[in-house]
């Protein structure tokens, strides 16, 4: 062995009958996963808007401001949009789970080590 060569440790083989993902073939579509993450991001932005307008609504009530009705309706509108975005994100996540699949790999000479 030359001084510059490296020896990488051997990977632990999976236990017999274990289920793994095949790295060559993705289990789910990346487009679906990206869409799911996009809707979660939109829902997080809308949740910030709901909280911000809700605080503004309570302050408008305390100040007896004539704009409290407009701020209240804006809060309700952002609340509805937030609920819709959460519902779409969950629906996309469920479709992602349904499209996923498990691949069972069989091992030939795996040994189980006791801890």
Secondary structure, 3 states (H helix, E strand, C coil): CCCCCCCCCCCCCCCCCCEECCCCCCCCCHHHHHHHHHHHHHHHHHHHHHHHHHHHHHHHHHCCCCCHHHHHHHHHHHHHHHHHHHHHHHHHHHHHHHHCCCEECCCCCCCCCCC
